[in-house]
Amino acid sequence: MSSLAKATEQALLQALEDHQDDLFEKLGQLVAFKTVSPTARNTTPLQEMITTQLETAGFDVKTQPFYDTDTLVSATLHGTDAKAHNSLLLNGHVDVATIADQDWQTDPFTMQRNGDLVIGRGVSDMKGAMACFLYLFDQLKALGVQLPGDLKFQSVVGEEAGEVGTKRLLEQGETVDFALVGDTSDLQLQGQGGVITGWVTLKSQKTYHDGNRVNMVAAGGGLKAASMVEKMVVVIQALQTLEHYWAVTKSYPGFPAGTDTINPSYIEGGIHPAFVADEVRLWITVHFYPDENVDDITAEVEQQVLAAATADPWLRDNLPTFEWGGESMLVDKGEVFPSLELDEDSAAIQLLEVTHESQIGEAPTVTMSTSVADGGWFDYFGIPCVIYGPGTMSQAHTNDEQASFTQLLTYTKIIARFVWQWCHAEKPAKEN
């Protein structure tokens, strides 16, 4: 790297240090918008403000409606030699966790500062990272920095409710050499396992009055019928058996043993006590490792449940049905978060490790998150990605949510180094 490039990079880092009050102010602006999810449908005013800030910083911005009064934003700061240099996409969500039934000591939407701590809804998850990105863009503009490679940015919504804002943007054909999702990771480089929700439904072909139960269960009753509440026990036991088998036979580096889980989280059905329950639905959440995919995991679950049902004298003629995933926990009661594997030998991951160590003085932790974020959608669409953001998981979603301002400023400087060096690097020569 030339001395001029070093000087420009150092000037950017110095500007971030000198104007850090702007970062505090920008985070306070973001926190003030009440973008809680649920209830959601409240992000458009904030996204309009972000759009204005991006345009002022020189980005080419596109917006599109998502749900009512929810908007997706995608933007590009075009490089001066984009064909020859690496491109980078920074991604984050502006919806925040609900504050329902939480006891806060301060107004969640009026950011407070107590020493090094900033307090307010979203400062850890993940308006903190979004403020860092926007602050960096302002300083790039103020210094007149022109990056050779494209710098792209996505401000999405819906992540807190399993909604597919990031997927919606990526399925429109977005391409980039590397993506960084700034979700909560305490400055650890993270991949993640995946998660999918599903409904298992048992349904009787006939509905019976409660008075018929004696003929269903007593010797000689002669009525071949069953309560779907009782038959759902067969399904739950089959799921538990499979979950135990996975715990013994599956593993992945960075995860505690038994992280592949099947949670029977919610059950609904029946009519009222004067009827035998003729339909019952079980809502399950399935977690899987980064080297597994949705299709294979759901096939395993279905195979296990169907095998148990086939062995049951009544269920074999009334097999359970399955519905998987969805695009919103609020609209269709379903979600999918694909898994994210990390290629630790990739040039981007290695550079991020170097820039982290250059700023902090020690190498970062590279690990796996036991939670899920939008990073998996990039892997799903074939885009290399990492989850790397400020804030701690212990503060995400909690009352009196806090983050270290020093960490936020440090994170901004690390991202600045990474943006500068990655977007100045030439693309590797294509093999013939």
RODO-2510 file (C-alpha; in nm, 4 decimals, decimal comma):
residues 432
     n   res          X          Y          Z
     1     m     0,0000     0,0000     0,0000
     2     s     0,1391     0,3399    -0,0943
     3     s     0,2210     0,6108     0,1591
     4     l    -0,0600     0,8199     0,0114
     5     a    -0,3074     0,5399     0,0735
     6     k    -0,1823     0,4991     0,4291
     7     a    -0,2124     0,8716     0,4886
     8     t    -0,5680     0,8715     0,3513
     9     e    -0,6640     0,5754     0,5643
    10     q    -0,5080     0,7339     0,8709
    11     a    -0,6835     1,0616     0,7948
    12     l    -1,0133     0,8736     0,7906
    13     l    -0,9378     0,7091     1,1252
    14     q    -0,8405     1,0440     1,2739
    15     a    -1,1600     1,2045     1,1468
    16     l    -1,3653     0,9287     1,3103
    17     e    -1,1869     1,0002     1,6380
    18     d    -1,2207     1,3770     1,6117
    19     h    -1,5915     1,3820     1,5272
    20     q    -1,7107     1,1027     1,7577
    21     d    -1,9822     1,3282     1,9018
    22     d    -2,1507     1,2926     1,5632
    23     l    -2,1686     0,9159     1,6181
    24     f    -2,3392     0,9689     1,9516
    25     e    -2,5850     1,2117     1,7945
    26     k    -2,6577     0,9811     1,5019
    27     l    -2,7273     0,6858     1,7304
    28     g    -2,9626     0,8995     1,9352
    29     q    -3,1502     0,9906     1,6165
    30     l    -3,1968     0,6254     1,5257
    31     v    -3,3064     0,5224     1,8749
    32     a    -3,5726     0,7956     1,8788
    33     f    -3,7710     0,6178     1,6064
    34     k    -4,0087     0,3652     1,7652
    35     t    -3,9459     0,0811     1,5224
    36     v    -4,0442    -0,2023     1,7560
    37     s    -4,1364    -0,5407     1,6101
    38     p    -4,3916    -0,6540     1,6914
    39     t    -4,5966    -0,4530     1,6157
    40     a    -4,3820    -0,3579     1,3155
    41     r    -4,5203    -0,1571     1,0211
    42     n    -4,3460     0,1532     1,1501
    43     t    -4,0063     0,1869     0,9804
    44     t    -4,0772     0,4060     0,6770
    45     p    -4,0127     0,7404     0,8525
    46     l    -3,6739     0,6178     0,9777
    47     q    -3,5857     0,4704     0,6390
    48     e    -3,6691     0,8042     0,4761
    49     m    -3,4223     0,9769     0,7080
    50     i    -3,1563     0,7143     0,6310
    51     t    -3,2213     0,7580     0,2589
    52     t    -3,1582     1,1315     0,2880
    53     q    -2,8351     1,0727     0,4788
    54     l    -2,7146     0,8208     0,2205
    55     e    -2,7892     1,0541    -0,0692
    56     t    -2,6013     1,3333     0,1077
    57     a    -2,3052     1,0953     0,1450
    58     g    -2,3019     1,0343    -0,2303
    59     f    -2,4801     0,6987    -0,2494
    60     d    -2,7131     0,5973    -0,5288
    61     v    -3,0193     0,4918    -0,3266
    62     k    -3,3155     0,2709    -0,4082
    63     t    -3,6169     0,2196    -0,1843
    64     q    -3,9061    -0,0212    -0,2113
    65     p    -4,2135    -0,0951    -0,0021
    66     f    -4,2106    -0,4105     0,2060
    67     y    -4,5180    -0,4254     0,4252
    68     d    -4,7481    -0,1307     0,4967
    69     t    -4,5349     0,1556     0,6329
    70     d    -4,2245    -0,0644     0,6175
    71     t    -3,9567     0,0145     0,3597
    72     l    -3,6375    -0,1514     0,2361
    73     v    -3,3343     0,0592     0,1430
    74     s    -3,0420    -0,0457    -0,0757
    75     a    -2,7623     0,1883    -0,1781
    76     t    -2,4336     0,1933    -0,3671
    77     l    -2,1358     0,4247    -0,3417
    78     h    -1,9984     0,3581    -0,6870
    79     g    -1,6279     0,2852    -0,7106
    80     t    -1,3942     0,4609    -0,9497
    81     d    -1,2707     0,1276    -1,0935
    82     a    -1,5366    -0,1166    -0,9821
    83     k    -1,4699    -0,3847    -1,2407
    84     a    -1,1138    -0,4321    -1,1219
    85     h    -1,1563    -0,3897    -0,7452
    86     n    -1,3373    -0,5714    -0,4672
    87     s    -1,6908    -0,4771    -0,3744
    88     l    -1,8343    -0,4866    -0,0231
    89     l    -2,1880    -0,4826     0,1151
    90     l    -2,2734    -0,3742     0,4699
    91     n    -2,6119    -0,4946     0,5951
    92     g    -2,8229    -0,4209     0,9006
    93     h    -3,1810    -0,4001     1,0244
    94     v    -3,3547    -0,1028     1,1830
    95     d    -3,6415    -0,2845     1,3533
    96     v    -3,5885    -0,3462     1,7246
    97     a    -3,7315    -0,5817     1,9834
    98     t    -4,0575    -0,4977     2,1559
    99     i    -4,0563    -0,3292     2,4958
   100     a    -4,3898    -0,4801     2,5992
   101     d    -4,4044    -0,5815     2,9667
   102     q    -4,0530    -0,4489     3,0307
   103     d    -3,9722    -0,2160     3,3178
   104     w    -3,7264     0,0510     3,1987
   105     q    -3,5587     0,3025     3,4271
   106     t    -3,5360     0,5495     3,1368
   107     d    -3,7373     0,6281     2,8252
   108     p    -3,6329     0,3500     2,5806
   109     f    -3,6504     0,5924     2,2875
   110     t    -3,4571     0,8794     2,4413
   111     m    -3,0969     0,7657     2,4470
   112     q    -2,9097     0,8288     2,7705
   113     r    -2,5394     0,8169     2,8510
   114     n    -2,3914     0,6944     3,1769
   115     g    -2,0124     0,7139     3,1562
   116     d    -1,9108     0,4923     2,8649
   117     l    -2,2527     0,3288     2,8408
   118     v    -2,5274     0,4399     2,6043
   119     i    -2,8767     0,3241     2,7001
   120     g    -3,1789     0,2876     2,4725
   121     r    -3,3738     0,0357     2,2701
   122     g    -3,1587    -0,0983     1,9890
   123     v    -2,8164     0,0293     2,0955
   124     s    -2,6903    -0,3320     2,1013
   125     d    -2,9346    -0,4890     1,8538
   126     m    -2,8655    -0,3295     1,6172
   127     k    -2,9074     0,0431     1,5728
   128     g    -2,5593     0,0765     1,7225
   129     a    -2,3990    -0,0828     1,4184
   130     m    -2,6270     0,1078     1,1820
   131     a    -2,5176     0,4367     1,3383
   132     c    -2,1542     0,3300     1,2956
   133     f    -2,2076     0,2607     0,9253
   134     l    -2,3844     0,5906     0,8620
   135     y    -2,1226     0,7838     1,0596
   136     l    -1,8475     0,6225     0,8506
   137     f    -2,0256     0,7186     0,5281
   138     d    -2,0453     1,0797     0,6446
   139     q    -1,6717     1,0904     0,7081
   140     l    -1,5886     0,9302     0,3740
   141     k    -1,7873     1,2089     0,2090
   142     a    -1,6359     1,4835     0,4236
   143     l    -1,2831     1,3730     0,3326
   144     g    -1,3645     1,3316    -0,0345
   145     v    -1,2587     0,9666    -0,0305
   146     q    -1,3208     0,7881    -0,3597
   147     l    -1,3009     0,4135    -0,3255
   148     p    -1,1967     0,2094    -0,6313
   149     g    -1,4436    -0,0711    -0,5491
   150     d    -1,8182    -0,0428    -0,4924
   151     l    -1,9383     0,0043    -0,1354
   152     k    -2,2963    -0,1160    -0,0947
   153     f    -2,5361    -0,0821     0,1943
   154     q    -2,8683    -0,2386     0,2899
   155     s    -3,0985    -0,1045     0,5587
   156     v    -3,3619    -0,3721     0,6029
   157     v    -3,6563    -0,4412     0,8297
   158     g    -3,8324    -0,7469     0,9659
   159     e    -3,5410    -0,9386     1,1142
   160     e    -3,6883    -0,9322     1,4635
   161     a    -4,0082    -1,1008     1,3433
   162     g    -3,8549    -1,3517     1,1038
   163     e    -3,9452    -1,1365     0,8040
   164     v    -3,7453    -1,1606     0,4849
   165     g    -3,6275    -0,8051     0,4150
   166     t    -3,2732    -0,9143     0,3323
   167     k    -3,3965    -1,2086     0,1256
   168     r    -3,6246    -0,9776    -0,0720
   169     l    -3,3308    -0,7572    -0,1749
   170     l    -3,0961    -1,0454    -0,2538
   171     e    -3,3432    -1,2407    -0,4655
   172     q    -3,3598    -0,9423    -0,7016
   173     g    -3,0114    -1,0252    -0,8243
   174     e    -2,7733    -0,8413    -0,5900
   175     t    -2,4103    -0,9374    -0,6485
   176     v    -2,1094    -0,8470    -0,4365
   177     d    -1,7699    -0,9949    -0,3548
   178     f    -1,8271    -1,0001     0,0219
   179     a    -2,0977    -0,9046     0,2701
   180     l    -2,0765    -0,8082     0,6356
   181     v    -2,3864    -0,8168     0,8558
   182     g    -2,3350    -0,5859     1,1547
   183     d    -2,5618    -0,7733     1,3921
   184     t    -2,4810    -0,8210     1,7592
   185     s    -2,1612    -1,0270     1,8052
   186     d    -1,9445    -0,8359     2,0581
   187     l    -1,6807    -0,7909     1,7836
   188     q    -1,6543    -1,1657     1,7244
   189     l    -1,6489    -1,2979     1,3680
   190     q    -1,9461    -1,5317     1,3548
   191     g    -2,1255    -1,7779     1,1359
   192     q    -2,4483    -1,9364     1,2466
   193     g    -2,6654    -2,2406     1,2383
   194     g    -3,0010    -2,2247     1,0687
   195     v    -3,3570    -2,2351     1,1952
   196     i    -3,6916    -2,3150     1,0412
   197     t    -4,0363    -2,3280     1,1928
   198     g    -4,3037    -2,5699     1,0871
   199     w    -4,6574    -2,6840     1,1582
   200     v    -4,7495    -3,0513     1,1998
   201     t    -5,1239    -3,1063     1,1608
   202     l    -5,3368    -3,4049     1,2629
   203     k    -5,6920    -3,4062     1,1321
   204     s    -5,9750    -3,6559     1,1749
   205     q    -6,1971    -3,7272     0,8771
   206     k    -6,5033    -3,7003     1,1033
   207     t    -6,6024    -3,4844     1,3983
   208     y    -6,7567    -3,6549     1,7015
   209     h    -6,9588    -3,5446     2,0040
   210     d    -6,7907    -3,5992     2,3374
   211     g    -7,0587    -3,8566     2,4163
   212     n    -6,9017    -4,0942     2,1636
   213     r    -6,5746    -4,1171     2,3540
   214     v    -6,6830    -4,4239     2,5475
   215     n    -6,7184    -4,6154     2,2193
   216     m    -6,3749    -4,4927     2,1075
   217     v    -6,1813    -4,6092     2,4126
   218     a    -6,3803    -4,8877     2,5873
   219     a    -6,3426    -5,2554     2,5049
   220     g    -6,6009    -5,3543     2,2465
   221     g    -6,6944    -4,9945     2,1720
   222     g    -6,6453    -5,0521     1,8011
   223     l    -6,5852    -4,6900     1,6976
   224     k    -6,2506    -4,6482     1,5227
   225     a    -6,1823    -4,2848     1,6075
   226     a    -5,9345    -4,0839     1,8091
   227     s    -5,8719    -3,7535     1,9785
   228     m    -5,6144    -3,5495     1,7910
   229     v    -5,4882    -3,4095     2,1219
   230     e    -5,3963    -3,7609     2,2359
   231     k    -5,2545    -3,8627     1,8984
   232     m    -5,0287    -3,5585     1,8923
   233     v    -4,8384    -3,7317     2,1743
   234     v    -4,7179    -3,9820     1,9117
   235     v    -4,5782    -3,6948     1,7056
   236     i    -4,4089    -3,5253     2,0028
   237     q    -4,2459    -3,8499     2,1153
   238     a    -4,1163    -3,9082     1,7621
   239     l    -3,9649    -3,5584     1,7569
   240     q    -3,7992    -3,6155     2,0945
   241     t    -3,6478    -3,9414     1,9710
   242     l    -3,5036    -3,7690     1,6650
   243     e    -3,3730    -3,4774     1,8736
   244     h    -3,1909    -3,7207     2,1044
   245     y    -3,0467    -3,9057     1,8059
   246     w    -2,9167    -3,5811     1,6558
   247     a    -2,7565    -3,4868     1,9871
   248     v    -2,5570    -3,8109     1,9860
   249     t    -2,4667    -3,8282     1,6175
   250     k    -2,4229    -3,4656     1,5011
   251     s    -2,1776    -3,1911     1,5903
   252     y    -2,0130    -2,8828     1,4460
   253     p    -1,7074    -2,6853     1,5617
   254     g    -1,8000    -2,3858     1,7736
   255     f    -2,1343    -2,5248     1,8910
   256     p    -2,2153    -2,6990     2,2191
   257     a    -2,3151    -3,0621     2,1756
   258     g    -2,6854    -3,1018     2,1135
   259     t    -2,7415    -2,7630     1,9484
   260     d    -2,9515    -2,9295     1,6769
   261     t    -3,2859    -2,9078     1,8549
   262     i    -3,6556    -2,9568     1,7849
   263     n    -3,8713    -2,7374     2,0062
   264     p    -4,2461    -2,8155     2,0260
   265     s    -4,3275    -2,4547     2,1021
   266     y    -4,7037    -2,4132     2,0622
   267     i    -5,0114    -2,6301     2,0159
   268     e    -5,3640    -2,5411     1,9101
   269     g    -5,6772    -2,7335     1,8201
   270     g    -6,0060    -2,8824     1,9235
   271     i    -6,3456    -2,7113     1,9275
   272     h    -6,4650    -2,7116     2,2916
   273     p    -6,5222    -2,9712     2,5670
   274     a    -6,8423    -3,1074     2,4088
   275     f    -6,6435    -3,2385     2,1125
   276     v    -6,3643    -3,4865     2,0599
   277     a    -6,0707    -3,2868     1,9232
   278     d    -6,0840    -3,3378     1,5468
   279     e    -5,7844    -3,1232     1,4462
   280     v    -5,4678    -3,0247     1,6282
   281     r    -5,1666    -2,8303     1,5015
   282     l    -4,8214    -2,8340     1,6584
   283     w    -4,5818    -2,5445     1,5909
   284     i    -4,2185    -2,6520     1,6068
   285     t    -3,8828    -2,4755     1,5786
   286     v    -3,5925    -2,6730     1,4330
   287     h    -3,2310    -2,5609     1,4711
   288     f    -2,9604    -2,7082     1,2490
   289     y    -2,5858    -2,6788     1,1941
   290     p    -2,4096    -2,4647     0,9311
   291     d    -2,3243    -2,7676     0,7153
   292     e    -2,6916    -2,8682     0,6922
   293     n    -2,9696    -2,7256     0,4788
   294     v    -3,3405    -2,6685     0,5101
   295     d    -3,4492    -2,9346     0,2618
   296     d    -3,2508    -3,2166     0,4216
   297     i    -3,3491    -3,1212     0,7772
   298     t    -3,7207    -3,0980     0,7051
   299     a    -3,7051    -3,4286     0,5178
   300     e    -3,5507    -3,5944     0,8259
   301     v    -3,8223    -3,4592     1,0511
   302     e    -4,1019    -3,5681     0,8189
   303     q    -3,9524    -3,9156     0,7771
   304     q    -3,9309    -3,9639     1,1545
   305     v    -4,2857    -3,8459     1,2227
   306     l    -4,4374    -4,0428     0,9351
   307     a    -4,2606    -4,3590     1,0496
   308     a    -4,4121    -4,3202     1,3969
   309     a    -4,7544    -4,2416     1,2497
   310     t    -4,7428    -4,5429     1,0200
   311     a    -4,6823    -4,7663     1,3230
   312     d    -4,9987    -4,6327     1,4922
   313     p    -5,3219    -4,8211     1,4062
   314     w    -5,5254    -4,5029     1,3670
   315     l    -5,2687    -4,2556     1,2341
   316     r    -5,1566    -4,4858     0,9523
   317     d    -5,4873    -4,4082     0,7810
   318     n    -5,4793    -4,0395     0,8769
   319     l    -5,1183    -3,9349     0,8270
   320     p    -4,9965    -3,5988     0,9555
   321     t    -4,9325    -3,3128     0,7155
   322     f    -4,6512    -3,0567     0,7256
   323     e    -4,6135    -2,6857     0,6483
   324     w    -4,2618    -2,5418     0,6626
   325     g    -4,1222    -2,1942     0,6986
   326     g    -4,2849    -1,8706     0,6009
   327     e    -4,1898    -1,5093     0,5421
   328     s    -4,3211    -1,3522     0,8609
   329     m    -4,3929    -1,4655     1,2150
   330     l    -4,6542    -1,1902     1,2262
   331     v    -4,8366    -1,2638     0,9005
   332     d    -4,8100    -1,6356     0,8333
   333     k    -4,6611    -1,7629     1,1614
   334     g    -4,3467    -1,8991     1,0042
   335     e    -3,9827    -1,8144     0,9500
   336     v    -3,6630    -1,9402     0,7943
   337     f    -3,3088    -1,8305     0,8751
   338     p    -3,0572    -2,0217     0,6624
   339     s    -2,7260    -2,1235     0,8151
   340     l    -2,3959    -1,9462     0,7501
   341     e    -2,0639    -2,1264     0,7187
   342     l    -1,7441    -1,9225     0,7413
   343     d    -1,4559    -1,9711     0,5021
   344     e    -1,1737    -1,8763     0,7373
   345     d    -0,9207    -1,9078     0,4539
   346     s    -1,0943    -1,6467     0,2388
   347     a    -0,9159    -1,3202     0,1679
   348     a    -1,2024    -1,1167     0,3159
   349     i    -1,2172    -1,3026     0,6467
   350     q    -0,8408    -1,2883     0,6821
   351     l    -0,8372    -0,9153     0,6075
   352     l    -1,1107    -0,8507     0,8623
   353     e    -0,9073    -1,0391     1,1222
   354     v    -0,6041    -0,8241     1,0375
   355     t    -0,7938    -0,4951     1,0571
   356     h    -0,9542    -0,5990     1,3861
   357     e    -0,6140    -0,6827     1,5348
   358     s    -0,4597    -0,3643     1,3963
   359     q    -0,7189    -0,1550     1,5783
   360     i    -0,7540    -0,3514     1,9028
   361     g    -0,4136    -0,5127     1,9422
   362     e    -0,5331    -0,8713     1,9660
   363     a    -0,6769    -1,1238     1,7252
   364     p    -1,0566    -1,1574     1,7124
   365     t    -1,2498    -1,4629     1,8181
   366     v    -1,3902    -1,6586     1,5250
   367     t    -1,6876    -1,8627     1,6351
   368     m    -2,0493    -1,9583     1,5763
   369     s    -2,3568    -1,7791     1,7061
   370     t    -2,6239    -1,9881     1,8752
   371     s    -2,8740    -1,7229     1,7667
   372     v    -2,9709    -1,6364     1,4090
   373     a    -2,9500    -1,3230     1,1962
   374     d    -2,9760    -1,2319     0,8284
   375     g    -2,6225    -1,3489     0,7471
   376     g    -2,7489    -1,6878     0,6339
   377     w    -2,9418    -1,5350     0,3448
   378     f    -2,6151    -1,4240     0,1846
   379     d    -2,4785    -1,7778     0,2047
   380     y    -2,8087    -1,9043     0,0616
   381     f    -2,7640    -1,6797    -0,2414
   382     g    -2,3962    -1,7711    -0,2841
   383     i    -2,2430    -1,4519    -0,1400
   384     p    -1,9557    -1,4942     0,1100
   385     c    -2,0489    -1,3315     0,4380
   386     v    -1,9659    -1,2835     0,8048
   387     i    -2,1660    -1,1599     1,1027
   388     y    -1,9565    -0,8990     1,2825
   389     g    -2,1004    -0,6256     1,4971
   390     p    -2,0845    -0,4383     1,8270
   391     g    -2,3045    -0,4977     2,1285
   392     t    -2,3530    -0,8057     2,3427
   393     m    -2,6173    -1,0748     2,3217
   394     s    -2,6858    -1,0344     2,6933
   395     q    -2,8091    -0,6794     2,6227
   396     a    -3,0128    -0,7589     2,3105
   397     h    -3,3895    -0,7426     2,3750
   398     t    -3,3429    -0,6689     2,7456
   399     n    -3,4797    -0,3772     2,9458
   400     d    -3,2395    -0,0821     2,9876
   401     e    -3,0484    -0,2095     2,6840
   402     q    -2,6897    -0,0833     2,6897
   403     a    -2,3785    -0,0680     2,4733
   404     s    -2,0269     0,0615     2,5206
   405     f    -1,9695     0,3820     2,3264
   406     t    -1,5978     0,3040     2,3155
   407     q    -1,6769    -0,0261     2,1488
   408     l    -1,9043     0,1451     1,8966
   409     l    -1,6303     0,3915     1,8028
   410     t    -1,3717     0,1132     1,7860
   411     y    -1,6023    -0,0891     1,5631
   412     t    -1,6440     0,2063     1,3289
   413     k    -1,2663     0,2349     1,2944
   414     i    -1,2294    -0,1373     1,2253
   415     i    -1,4962    -0,1210     0,9560
   416     a    -1,3282     0,1890     0,8128
   417     r    -0,9968     0,0026     0,7852
   418     f    -1,1707    -0,2964     0,6302
   419     v    -1,3715    -0,0892     0,3812
   420     w    -1,0666     0,1055     0,2805
   421     q    -0,8359    -0,1907     0,2311
   422     w    -1,0897    -0,4301     0,0778
   423     c    -1,2280    -0,1812    -0,1723
   424     h    -0,8742    -0,0763    -0,2698
   425     a    -0,7711    -0,4388    -0,3354
   426     e    -0,7862    -0,5655    -0,6906
   427     k    -1,0078    -0,8605    -0,7696
   428     p    -0,8150    -1,1863    -0,8100
   429     a    -0,7442    -1,2859    -1,1684
   430     k    -1,0030    -1,5260    -1,3061
   431     e    -0,8778    -1,8728    -1,3860
   432     n    -0,9146    -1,9834    -1,7447
***
